Amino acid sequence: MRDLVLVIDIISAVALIGLILLQQGKGADIGASFGSGASQTLFGSRGSANFLTRSTAILGTVFFLSNLGLAWLYAQHTVPASVTKSVVIEQPAKTETPAPPSDVPAAPRAPEVPK
């Protein structure tokens, strides 16, 4: 489910970028507004929305909703835990010292000195 929403999110993001780059900006007719008598000015009305602006609005809504869905899906699968409980403390490796053989005396005897 998360993968499907992620694919929808990526496709809508790429399509939204493409549609925004295809559109003509409002500032494109700024030169015409200073004496050329153009009907569209910088801050004037743009008329009715065309296909590109409606498609951009729809894709923007899909992108926004898919991001909300991803946030909700990823929040459902996380378990809040304490940071101190998740830290792994490594113990040093135990090394065993070999035990001395029991039939051999621990220390050699000193030679006897005559009196």
N, C-alpha and C positions, 0 to 999 in steps of 0.2 A: 504494500500500500504506500509506504514511504517512497519507494522507488518510482512509482507511477506519478505521485504528486511532484517529485523532484524533476522528472522528465517534463511534465507540463510546465513547471516553473521555468526551466531552462529554455524551452521552446518559446514560451510567451515572452521571455526577456529578450531573446534574439529578435523575434518578430517585432517587438515594441521598439527596439533600437532601429531596426530597418525602416519602420513606418515613420518614426520621428525624423530620421535623416532624409526621407523622401519629401517631406512637406516643405512648403514654401513659408519662410518666416514672415512675421508681421513687418519687420523692418525692411523687407525687400522693396517696398514701394515708397520709402521715405524720400527718395529723390524726386519722385513724381508729386509728392504732396507740397513741395515748395515752388509752385508756379506752373506746374504742368496740368493741373486740373484733373487729377486722377480721382476716381470715386472712392478708392480705398486709401485711408490715411493711416498714420502710425497708431493712433489710439482710437480710430473710428470703428465703425461696425464692419464686420467681415461678411455679413450676409448669412445665408443658411449654411449649416455644416455640411461638408461634402463627405464622400466615402472614406477618405483617409482620416479625417478627424473622428468620425464615428468608430472606425476600426481601432484607432488609437485609444479611444475611451474604453472600448470593450476589452481590448488586450491589457490595458492598464488595470481594469477591474479584475481580470483573470489572474494577472501577475500578483496583485495585492492579496487576493483570496488564497492563491496557492502558497504564498509566503506565510499567511496566517495559519493555513492548514499544516504546513511543515513545522512551524513553531509549536503547534498543539501536538502533533504526532511525536516530535522528538521530546517534548516535555513529559509525555505519558510514559516513556520507556526509561526514564532516569529514576534512580532510587536515591533520595537524599541520604547522605551518610556523613558522618563526622570525618574530618580530615585526618584526625589522629588515629582513627580505626583503619584507615586505608593505607597507612604507612607500613611498609614491610621492614621489620628489623632483622637484619641478617646476623645470625649467630656465628661466631668463629668456629672453624672446623675442630672437632675434638681429636687430639692426637694421643694415642695410647703409648705410655712408656713401657718398654719391655721389663718384665719382672726378672730379677736375678735368679739363677737356678738355685734350688734349695740345698743341694748336696755339696756345693762349693762354699768354703768358709768366706765370710764377708771380708775379712782383712787377714793378711799373712801374719804369722806369729814372728815375733822378734827372736833372734837367736839368744840362747841362754848364755849369760856371762858367768864364768867361774869365779868363785869367791875366794 
